[in-house]
Amino acid sequence: MMLSGNFPIAHKQFKKTIELSENYYTYLNYGVITLFEKNYEESINYFNKAIKCNPNQAEAYFNLARVYLLNKQISNAIVNLENACKKNEQLKPAAIKMLK
């Protein structure tokens, strides 16, 4: 659903999934959905929940940085990109590209 761009259905399905199972990937994916829907406040909330569930995964930090960049909160974006790159050094080229 998410890959096909059908975000309203994906949104509804992940909301149900969160009610059944609160975990890193559920929060991460719901954060991505809300990011694509441009609901940035909700995205920040769910990426932070994902980080709280598993602070060792890079993806939530990276996506949180994307939201902060879209909101022109550069210092918050940089902090989260640094955290993402500490967790996964392969993200460094993408992080540098995001900041240009």
C-alpha positions in Angstrom: 0.0 0.0 0.0 2.7 2.4 1.0 4.9 1.5 -2.1 1.9 2.1 -4.4 1.4 5.6 -3.0 -1.9 4.7 -1.4 -1.2 6.6 1.8 -4.7 6.9 3.2 -5.1 3.1 3.2 -1.6 2.6 4.5 -2.2 5.3 7.2 -5.3 3.4 8.4 -3.6 0.0 8.4 -0.5 1.2 10.3 -2.8 3.0 12.8 -4.5 -0.4 13.5 -1.1 -2.1 13.7 0.1 0.4 16.3 -2.9 -0.5 18.4 -1.9 -4.2 18.3 1.9 -3.9 18.4 4.0 -0.9 19.4 7.4 -1.5 18.0 10.3 0.2 16.2 9.2 -0.7 12.6 5.6 0.1 13.1 6.5 3.6 14.5 9.1 4.1 11.8 6.7 3.2 8.9 3.9 5.3 10.4 6.4 8.2 10.6 7.2 7.8 7.0 3.5 7.8 6.0 2.9 10.9 8.0 6.0 12.5 6.4 4.7 11.9 2.9 1.3 13.3 4.0 3.2 16.4 5.2 2.0 16.0 8.7 5.4 16.9 10.1 4.4 17.2 13.8 3.0 13.7 13.8 6.1 12.4 11.9 8.4 13.9 14.5 6.3 12.2 17.2 6.4 8.7 15.6 10.1 8.9 14.7 10.9 9.8 18.3 8.8 6.8 19.4 10.7 4.6 17.1 14.0 5.9 18.5 12.8 5.3 22.0 12.0 1.7 21.1 15.3 1.1 19.4 17.9 3.9 19.7 20.5 1.8 17.8 18.7 2.0 14.4 19.8 4.7 12.0 16.6 5.0 9.9 14.5 6.9 12.4 17.2 9.4 13.1 17.7 9.9 9.4 14.0 10.4 8.7 13.7 12.7 11.7 16.4 14.8 10.2 14.4 15.0 6.9 11.4 16.4 8.8 13.5 18.9 10.6 15.1 20.1 7.3 11.7 20.5 5.8 10.7 22.6 8.8 14.0 24.7 8.4 15.2 23.4 11.9 18.7 23.0 10.7 20.4 22.4 14.0 17.9 19.6 14.9 18.5 18.1 11.5 22.2 18.1 11.9 22.0 16.4 15.4 19.9 13.7 14.0 22.0 13.2 10.9 25.0 12.8 13.1 23.2 10.2 15.2 22.1 8.4 12.0 25.7 8.3 10.7 27.1 7.1 14.0 24.6 4.1 13.8 25.3 3.5 10.1 28.3 5.0 8.4 27.0 4.2 5.0 24.5 7.0 5.4 27.2 9.7 5.4 27.0 10.4 1.6 23.2 10.7 1.8 23.5 12.9 4.9 26.0 15.3 3.1 23.7 15.4 0.1 20.7 16.3 2.2 22.5 19.3 3.7 23.6 20.8 0.4 
